[in-house]
Amino acid sequence: MLLSATAVMALIVYSAFKTHSDFANLCFGFTVIESIIETGLSARDSSRAKRGVKEDCQKYDLSTEENIRRVQDRILEYRRTPAILVPDALYTLKRKQNEKKARRIAASRSHGGTRT
């Protein structure tokens, strides 16, 4: 959906540029903006879905098997929604730090530690 809008905008503006490098820079800029918008929309949708699961957990009395099943179904539905896409550059930048933190938490839990 956004891709076609980006292409149309790029073609309209193409005539205003004197060189192909200016046009290439414009296309790159549109691609970056498109990626930011799509990531933001994905984050918003994921946040709404997570809030819905939390509300369901609070709404139902979890002492009955039927209500527990409802909450489990809701959690499964949430897990099936598309995840937030993380740009490759950001993932690569934070990967070592995230892995180090995950290993530290896993080690503390395996040695009887508490959650952090």
Secondary structure by P-SEA (a helix, b strand, c coil): caaaaaaaaaaaaccccccaaaaaaaaaaaaaaaaaaaaaaaaaaaaaaaaaaaaaaaacccccaaaaaaaaaaaaaaaacccccccaaaaaaaaaaaaaaaaaaaaaaaaccccc
